[in-house]
């Protein structure tokens, strides 16, 4: 196996795949990229057996083959080489040699046949999302996901497909965020609920194209821009979040969000480190933000018109 690739493209494909490399693993093989070359395309696959990411890029030339490469060591050396120029990589009996115009580096690899197989989706439900819609869902729901491992259903984002729309929701029991995406074509599944882990949702914040989603009873797959993300879905029942959303509220406030956020950030400095609680008082023309810390005696108040 032998191939040449530009350093910028190599850095990009590594950056897309490496989030699936576990920090610590009892299986050393999972700390490697599955690196393969076929038909002029370089593909890196990483997995921790819960999340799998496959990322591809074009190469300048080479011979087909596959090998497992230590992921973090490869990431460190390619980052250190910068983005200018290209690199030649050759593999002989799972021993890798990396050549650049100014240096030569070597490391041991592992046989590719030891890597776990990627899940397949022969009967999955397929849905297409626009880039803006999937980014909106990811950015507006991920902050409200719970980190409580004893409430697994709340450690992900609920997707509720309802023919002409998809409702997404996340909550940690203190905060609740819901985003509704309308589908004018009306070709979404009529009744499908699935919980996607927060870790996967975070990866969708920076997608660079539209996303094709496939869902089975056990896995979800996201395909975009030469990248495939496969994750196990959370097989739990999401809490009935609709019950806490007011349906008969007759009060509404319009305010500049930047001004409100800036005021909240300043007042929050003077609140308790334990609760970080602030109080909002809404009048006809103003909102008063206040907070205090009884332990230190500090307090603050601001009014936004």
Secondary structure, DSSP 8 states (H G I E B T S, - for coil): -EEEEEHHHHHHHHHHHGGGS-SS-SSGGGGEEEEEEETTEEEEEEE-SSEEEEEEEE-SEEE-EEEEEEHHHHHHHHHHT-SSSEEEEEEETTEEEEEETTEEEEEE-B-GGGS------TT-EEEEE-HHHHHHHHHHHGGG----TT-GGGGEEEEEE-SSEEEEEEE-SS-EEEEEEE-TT--S-SSEEEEEEHHHHHHGGG--S-EEEEE-SSEEEEEETTEEEEEEB--S----GGGGS-SS--------HHHHHHHHHHHHTTS-TTT---EEEE-SS-EEEEEEETTTTEEEEEEE-
